[in-house]
Amino acid sequence: MHKGAKTRVLYILLGMIGGFVLLHPYTMMVYALMHVFKGAAGVHMGWGGITFRGLMAFKSTMFPMASAFVIFGGLIGLLVALVFEKKGRMLLLEVENEKNKIAIQTLKEVTVTIAHHLLNANTIVGGKVRQCRRLTSDQEILEVLADIEEQGRKIDATIRALREVTEVKIMDYTTNGEVKMIDIDDQIRDRLDQTDKKLD
């Protein structure tokens, strides 16, 4: 049985017990207490009678009435369990959101460090590629230079995607799932498409 279901069953049982042991006798005693204050206007009952009326709730003849309080107590128990579950989910959500904020902040700090070193290096590599392209007409060399330039664009797109991450989504890096990585494939493709449109 699911943990949440077990908790609900426990609260329902506690509510049913409370309905039988507390609610029903309490109601009987309150009813009797009303007669204490009637005085001359009605039947007068002493405190001993009030206690006796409360104990009468446990007699077998009162079981039909007691069953209503048992059901009512069970419903109260279920309601309390649902309220606690909702509060628990909200608390977990707050903790998860806080973790996500911390993860994104840390990622941005790491990305700034990477960008500082890699983008500068990538800019120089791109400049050298363009310089080499002007100095040669060999088709094979030009194809190699185009491949280098394409990978440089991917590096730029990856760093810019990391800079703009607003939600950390994790994916498996290895088939066994032991190593994870941040899933930014869609963002990288979007930035590469934007770059292609600018070049066109």
Order of alpha helices (4+ residues) and beta strands (2+ residues): alpha-alpha-alpha-alpha-alpha-beta-beta-alpha
